[in-house]
């Protein structure tokens, strides 16, 4: 299910030269690459365990479709693309966390810090330490762009949007694995 898209993305990332990106964007891309590799290993082992198919979340599907729209605007406004893609990724994280932890649904509001959401996803086994670290790096980079500390070029903004989209897929896949495990244990 997830192994082929992740392996394809890993190959894409390996084929991209970091020379065209600002150093910090390139490092975040490499960190996302490592996180995706770690998640691919987790996804394969969970898929081998089998189990029922998880339900699809229409809300998460709708949110993930937004990455394409954002990527299209990267050329005309790279900073917007970085900030908007992080916001969209944050909404996906909140949606997944709220679905898995309904008792905590109210505490995961958008507009607040996403660090508690990242922590909750990690604690629930939705994401690995590597993915949590990659998400934190994207968050910090978004903050630098939003506060005018750095300004991305169009290519770096597109790479950021792709990374955010890839991590959204990782989160979705991890949520599916957790859902399967919970159903299997019932």
ZIGI-V866349 format. One line per field, one symbol per residue. ss: DSSP state (H for helix, E for strand, - for the rest). phi: phi as a letter, one per 20 degrees, with the letter a starting at -180 (. if undefined). psi: psi as a letter, one per 20 degrees, with the letter a starting at -180 (. if undefined). Layout:
# ZIGI-V866349
ss->???
phi->???
psi->???
This chain:
# ZIGI-V866349
ss->--HHHHHHHHHHHHH--HHH--HHHHHHHHHHHHHHHHHHHHHHHHHHH--------HHHHHHHHHHHHHHH-----HHHHHHHHHHHHHHHHHHHHHHH-HHHHHH-------HHHHHHHHH-----HHHHHHHHHHHHHHHHHH-------HHHHHHHHHHHHHHHHHHHHHHHHHHHHHHHH-
phi->.egffffffgffffeeeffedfgfffffgfffgffffffffffffffffmoffffedfffgfffffffffffeffebgfgfffffffffffffffffffecgfdgfedefnefegffgfffffenfcegffgfffffffffgffffemfccfegfffffffffffffffffffffffffggfffff
psi->fhgghghghghghhippihiqqghggggghggghgggghhgggghhhhhbrqpqqqohghggghhhhggghhihhhnhggggghhggggghgggggghhhmhhjghimqqhaqighgggghghijhqrhgggggghghggggghghjjhqoqrgghgghggggggghghgggghhggggggghhi.
